[in-house]
Amino acid sequence: MNNYTPEELNKIAMEIARQPSLYVPLPRGRAPVLRTPGPAVCVYLKYSEIVTGAENIKDLYWDSLRQTPVIAAVGVLATVDCLLSEHRSADPGIHKTLQERFLTPDLAAKVAAKVVSGPGFTGVFTRTGCLQLMRHLLLYGDRSVKAEERNDRDLGALMLLANEFFQFDQVQNPAQPATLDLLLSFLPVWDIHNPRDLAYAVSRMFQILTDILPGNDPEVRKLAGKLRMNTAGIQVGSLPLNDFVAAVFGLFAYGRSLKGAELAIFDVRRVFAKVGFSVGVLRRLVNDRALTTSALRKRLSGGKRRTRQNFDEELKRRSFLTDSLNVFRQNPLMKMDANRVLILDLEFVAELLTAGVYWNIFDGLPPAQRETFRELWGRLFELYAVDLLKQFYPPLSRILTADLIYDAGQVDALLDFGKEVVVFEIKSSLLTEGAKRAGNRADFIADYERKFGRNSKGKPKALAQLAASCKAIEEGRIATAMKPVRIFPVCISDEPAVESFFFASYSNELFQKEVAGASSIQPVTMMSVNELEEILPYVAENAFSWAELLDFRFRHLSGAFSVHQAIYDLLREKGLPPSRNRAVRKTFDEVWRIISSRYKPPKAA
């Protein structure tokens, strides 16, 4: 274990940032035709694409699983998974190294020969693929097979076989694919392979829980009172918030520092011995979030017998994302014995600091109170986003108006630049796991409509509310500095999948029905809160304007790709360096003081 100094940990913290371009693995043959600018994709390969004439793939996969040492292979897969965390998943060099290490020379040569056009590249290993293979080994592998009986190079072939059974192809008409089909091809794994900017996400969660929640907003106080929530003393599992943040961050930093063939295993007693972190606190985190091998196997099985018949049925359904992903998400650690712990997925460890906090509180509430918590979180999220805008557009600027009431409703926030107006609808609107992961058209449409269109009672939600606000501005029912030439509608959400390829395209198809006949209203932009945090320093420094960025996204990226991608491409076109959000950094500095205060090297005797 490294003897981290505060400076080294701070360096780790500041390096935690999104990859410069978006990344998503997808099966061969589904890569979109891209123009420059645009994102790069990793096309993951299958066994049948590498081994010509391969037959009985399902039987071959079963036989290979049964001949693989279970725990040894899970350990290696967990380490590969860690190596693919953060921006490293988009590094072709990492994939090349993995393929050379875990494929036979013959298979490695065949994989290397598979190329895709444009900025994309091919690969074998993905985080989701590693997790699915871990599941299959734990449930269906033969635990009597000894580690010395197998070669690590066989693991690559096993991964290629597992890739055959990950997802169905959602595109029903490849010659003329529907926008929804394209969206459902990317949506199920988007947030897994494009994780949040951790520095921003941790700062956001900390500000919401320690500043806004205990504040004086009447609606927050009313809803928190209904829940009888101790707003000044948030617990995450068995730990106070500050101890939880420090322990998880330390584990993430440790996993992030692993190199090459180091297994992603730590000893609770020793991992932080040189930096003086409390073993007791770490052990409580491990007890909250780590399962033993047998307990993990039981959770993954869902009570079903681990038989060949159930294995075949599972492969037929392609059910990993809906059946097992959240098991790994909630428990990204596995106990090897009383003290040694395996990091199954490093990115899910980091996620405990962000979305994991929300779900920990949510899951800990009685079902009857969860809807109230959703309302509370929605208000907290809106306050956070508006407060962030206020830091960049103070009252003297006369640009920002928040919580604007008009004859047909309320505008969450409006930026008035004269000829151009940017209108925000801010919604905490997390899609259900089933709607997001399963690729089922009807389920997705229904959940999307509830969150972004109209709810079951016909009440307007995000896009319908945004359309009404934009029409009111165009018709002069909402006063602006002058009649705007262009009105830019923006929906801000805490749902990461709004960044997915074609999410904005699908949303705009529905939005246009709401604003039919409008002349000044521009296509809707779907924006994650992470992207809002990312944009603000650039517009504040005049690197580009809101209108320039939003127009660039629609014109140059066909409206199909994210704001993050537009920022990256626009900066590249202008030759400008990346910039960080100083307002968010101030909150992170406070979080860092809490973390670093708990990591002090023991004094010499």
C-alpha positions, 0 to 999 in steps of 0.5 A: 500500500502506498504511503499517500501524502495529502498532496498525492491524494489531492493529485488523485482527486484532481485527476478524476475526470471524464475521458475527453471523448465519450465511449460506449462498447457495442457489438460489431456491425452497429457502429454509427456512421460518424463524421468528424467531429464526433465520438469514438466507439469501442466495438466489442467482438464475439467468438463467432466473429473471430473463429470462422465456422464456430458452431454450438457456441452455447455448449462451448461456452458451458464447457469452458466455464466448467473447466475454468478455476472459479475464484482465480478467474473471478480475481483476474476479471475483477482486476481487468475490470479495475483497469478499465475504470474511468477514461482507461476504458477508452484507451486502445492501448489498454485493450491491446495490452489485455488482448496480448495478455489473455488471448492465445497468439492465434486469437490475438492476431485475429482480433488485431486484424478486426478494424472499424472505420473512423475513430473507433476501435475493437476490443474484447474486454468490457466492464459489463462483460467482465461482470457477466462472466463473473456471474456465470463463473460463480453460478455455473463454474466447477469449484473443484477446478484448480488454478494451476490447471488452466492458462490465463490465455484461455480467459480471452476466449471465454470472454469472447464466448460470453460476449455472444450472450450480452444484449439483443440487437435493438435495431429492427430495420438496419437499412432505415433504423428508427431513432428509438431503436438506435437509442435502445441500442446504447441506453442500457450500458451508457452510464456504466461505460461513461461514468460521472466526473467524480470530483463534480459528483461528490461535490454535488452530493456533499453540497446537497446533503450538508448545505441545502438539505439542512437549509431554510427552504420551506418546501425542503423543511416540510418534506424532510419533516414528513420523513422525520429525517435528521438533516444535520446527521446523515448516515450512509449504512452504518457510517456517518456521511463524512466517515463514509466519504473518506473510506470510499475515497481511500479505497477508490484511490487504492484501486486506481493505483493498481498497475499491471498484474496486481490483483485488486485485493486489499487487507482490511488490517493493512491497506491503510496502515501507513496513512493512519486511517481507522481500521474500524471505519473501513471494516464497517464499510466492508461489512456494509458493502461486501458479500462473502463468495457464498452470499454473493452466489446466493444473491446472484442466483435469485433462489434458482438452482444453478443448473444447465437448464437455467443457464440456457434459459438465462442466455436466451433472455440476455438478462444480466443487466436486469437480473444482476447488474444492481447486485454488483452495484450495491456490493462492489466488494467480495470477502475472500476471508475475514480480512482480505477483500476483492474489489469487483468493480472499481467504478461501482466503488466510486459510485457509492459516493454519488448515486449510491448515497441517494439509493442508500437513503431511498432503500432504507425508507419504508415503501410508503415514504419513498415517494415523499423522498423523491419529491424532496430530492427533486426540490433539492436538485432544483435548488442545487442547479439554480444556486449553481447558475446564480454563482455565474450569473449574479443579480447585478448581471440581470441575465438570470431569472429563477422560479419565474411564475407566469399565467400557465406555470413556472419557469425554473430558470431563464437566461436572457441574452437579448436576441437569445434566451435559454430556458431551463426545466430542471427535473430529478427524473431517474429512469427505472432500471427495467426501463433503462436496461431491458431494451423493451420498447413499451417499458421504456416509452411508458417510463419516459412518458411518466418522467419527461412527458406527462404522468398517468394523470395527464399532468405535464412533466419536464418536456411538456412544461418546457414547451409551454414556457417556450411558447409563452416567451414567443407569444410575449406572455413572459417578459424578456429584454426584447423579443428573442430571435431564438429560444433555446429549451434545455432540460437538466436531469440527474439521469446520466442516460440523457447523455446517451447517443440519440436520447436528445434526438428521441426527445426532440421528436416528441418536443417538436409535437408540443411546439408545432408552428413555433418559429423561434423555438430551437430543438430541445437539448437534454443535459445532465447536471454533470454537463451543466457543471462542465459548461459554466466555466467556458461560457463565463470565460467567453470560450463560447456562448450558450447559443454557439454551443447548443447550435453546434451540438445540433448542426455538427452532431446531428442533434444525436450526441451529447452536450459533453461531446459538443464541448469537447469538439468545440474546444478542439475546433477552437484550439482551447484547453479544458477548464474546470468549474471553480465554484464546484471546486470550492465545495470539493476543497471542503470535502477534501479537508474532511477526507485528508483529516482522516488520512494522517501517517502514524507518528513515529514511536 
